[in-house]
Amino acid sequence: MQRPPGTADTRTEKGTATPMSVFQRLSMMFKSKANKALDSVEDPRETLDYSYQKQLELLQKVRRGVADVATSRKRVELQVQQLEQQSGKLETQSRQALEQGREDLAREALTRRSGLKSQIDGLRQQHEQLQGEEQKLTLAAQRLQAKVDSFRTRKETIKATYTAAQAQTQISEAFSGISEEMGDVGMAVQRAEDKTSEMQARAGAVDELLESGALDDVTGSSKDDIQSELDQMASSSGVESELERMKRELGQGSAAPGQIEEGDSGSSARSAGANGGQSQSYRQGEGA
């Protein structure tokens, strides 16, 4: 049975594409995680200081290059001066040889002087090249120095702005309560308030249960509703009894209002009879 065309290729492509896609996804995931982790721990101020340090190192290398080129140029100048002195000495010697009739020595001195002249010309070319390189490196060092100074000013400005923004952010987060420190404090306060509310609710519930008699007070000071009502009735009856007793005591000591009026009439009659008897006895005495 023949397979449809392209079946084997499709399997091969699937077999190779699937692992590659998984690896690519894993690589992308790790890179994103690493990038996020770096962003969380990266401090722009440290990055700027590091960049500034690298620029200073580069500027130092350029300056060392300028110094090396200047040293080479100076060395070539010294060599040229030495060769010129030798060339002048050979010219003097060739003149002296001619004066003494030694043409061969004069020719040899001039030959050597010609070789020194070739060396001097080569050294002068090197001197010109070194001088040009020195000028280029000096100009590059000056430009780099200006860039480093500008970067330093910008760096300090960015650092100051970042520090101010960071402080403002921390203050704002502290006021809003979303910072980590203030968030912990807010959570602690919330837990304390929740616990206090729970304790208050528990205390109120226990009091209600004690008043209803559902719970017994181990100190024996609590009473249920029936006992409280009985005690209240007993207290009321005691008050009524005491009131009746006081009424009776008041009735025995100074009679009731009706009795007081009757008693007042009888007392008046008795007082009148007594006065009448006294008057009659007085009149009888006078007659005697």
Secondary structure, 3 states (H helix, E strand, C coil): CCCCCCHHHHHHHHHHHHHHHHHHHHHHHHHHHHHHHHHHHCCHHHHHHHHHHHHHHHHHHHHHHHHHHHHHHHHHHHHHHHHHHHHHHHHHHHHHHHHCCCHHHHHHHHHHHHHHHHHHHHHHHHHHHHHHHHHHHHHHHHHHHHHHHHHHHHHHHHHHHHHHHHHHHHHHHHHHCCCHHHHHHHHHHHHHHHHHHHHHHHHHHHHHHHHHCCCCCCCCCCCCHHHHHHHHHHHHHHHHHHHHHHHHHHHHHHCCHHHHHHHHHHHHHHHHHHHHHHHHHHHHHHHC
